[in-house]
Amino acid sequence: QVRLVESGGGSVQAGGSLRLSCAVSGRTLDNYVVGWFRQQAPGKERRWVAAISRSAGNTYYADLATGRFTISRDSAENTVYLQMNSLKPEDTDVYFCAVSESGGEFVIFDYEYKFWGQGTQVTVSS
């Protein structure tokens, strides 16, 4: 059974930082693409934020995250992180991590991710 558990969300003021964690069991993350998405509300589009490739751990970012967010992986802990700096009110959303079994270097479409966490709320106030 595959389980993803996110943590680290919360409320911060604009300019602040948060580090989201995604602890995974049932899959060895070194062998899969892992991504972070955000969603404004249930039923709304899930927007891709960042991804880290299998093996080499190459990282990829959406424009909204470039220069401010960093995705990383701790193989020993089987956990992926999203360090979020210089947060803005428009970063407010529920953030999800997901695991893809796609063979690609990285994937940006939510339908290509098979396993999802429950989400963690990020709220940035001005």
C-alpha positions in Angstrom: 0.0 0.0 0.0 1.3 3.4 -1.0 0.8 6.3 1.5 1.8 9.9 1.2 1.6 12.2 4.2 2.2 15.9 3.8 3.0 18.3 6.7 4.5 21.7 7.2 1.7 23.9 6.0 0.5 26.9 8.0 -0.1 30.6 8.1 2.7 33.1 7.4 3.0 36.7 6.5 4.1 37.8 3.1 7.9 37.4 2.7 8.0 34.4 5.1 9.0 30.8 4.5 7.6 27.4 4.9 9.0 23.9 4.3 6.5 21.3 3.2 7.3 17.6 3.8 5.9 14.6 2.0 6.7 11.3 3.7 6.1 8.3 1.5 5.7 4.6 2.3 5.2 1.8 -0.1 7.4 3.2 -2.8 11.1 4.0 -2.9 11.2 7.6 -4.0 14.5 7.3 -5.8 12.7 5.2 -8.4 9.8 7.6 -9.1 9.0 11.1 -10.2 7.6 13.1 -7.3 5.7 16.3 -7.8 4.0 19.1 -5.8 0.7 20.6 -6.9 -1.5 23.3 -5.5 -5.3 23.6 -5.6 -7.5 26.5 -4.6 -10.6 24.4 -3.6 -11.9 20.9 -4.2 -13.0 20.5 -7.8 -10.7 23.3 -9.0 -7.7 22.6 -11.3 -4.6 21.2 -9.6 -1.7 23.3 -10.7 1.8 21.8 -11.0 4.4 23.6 -8.9 7.6 21.5 -9.0 8.9 18.0 -9.7 12.0 15.9 -9.0 13.1 13.2 -11.3 13.9 9.6 -10.4 17.5 8.6 -9.8 19.5 11.7 -10.6 17.0 13.9 -8.7 16.9 16.7 -11.4 14.5 19.4 -10.4 11.9 21.3 -12.4 9.7 24.2 -11.6 6.6 26.1 -12.8 7.2 29.7 -13.5 5.3 30.7 -10.3 7.9 28.7 -8.2 11.1 29.5 -10.0 13.6 31.3 -7.9 11.5 31.0 -4.7 10.8 27.3 -4.2 13.1 24.4 -4.0 12.2 20.8 -4.2 14.5 18.2 -2.7 14.6 14.5 -1.7 16.0 12.7 1.3 16.5 9.1 0.2 17.2 7.8 3.7 13.9 9.3 5.0 12.0 8.5 1.7 10.7 12.1 2.0 10.4 14.9 -0.5 10.4 18.5 0.6 9.3 21.8 -0.9 11.1 24.8 0.6 9.0 27.9 -0.1 10.6 31.3 0.4 9.5 34.9 -0.3 5.9 33.7 0.0 3.2 35.9 -1.4 -0.6 36.1 -0.7 -1.2 34.5 -4.1 0.7 31.4 -3.0 -2.3 30.6 -0.7 -3.7 27.2 -1.6 -3.8 23.6 -0.5 -0.5 21.9 -1.5 -0.4 18.2 -2.5 2.5 15.9 -3.2 2.1 13.1 -5.7 4.0 10.1 -7.0 4.1 9.3 -10.7 4.9 5.9 -12.3 5.4 7.6 -15.7 8.6 6.7 -17.5 9.4 10.4 -18.2 12.1 12.6 -16.7 9.3 14.7 -15.1 5.6 15.2 -15.5 3.4 18.2 -15.0 -0.1 16.9 -15.6 -2.0 15.7 -12.6 -3.5 12.7 -14.4 0.0 11.3 -14.8 0.4 11.0 -11.0 -1.0 7.9 -9.5 -0.6 8.4 -5.8 -1.6 11.5 -3.8 -1.3 12.8 -0.3 -4.2 14.4 1.6 -2.9 18.0 1.2 -1.6 20.7 3.5 -3.0 24.2 3.7 -0.7 27.2 3.1 -2.0 30.6 3.9 0.0 33.8 3.3 -1.3 37.1 4.6 -0.4 40.5 3.4 
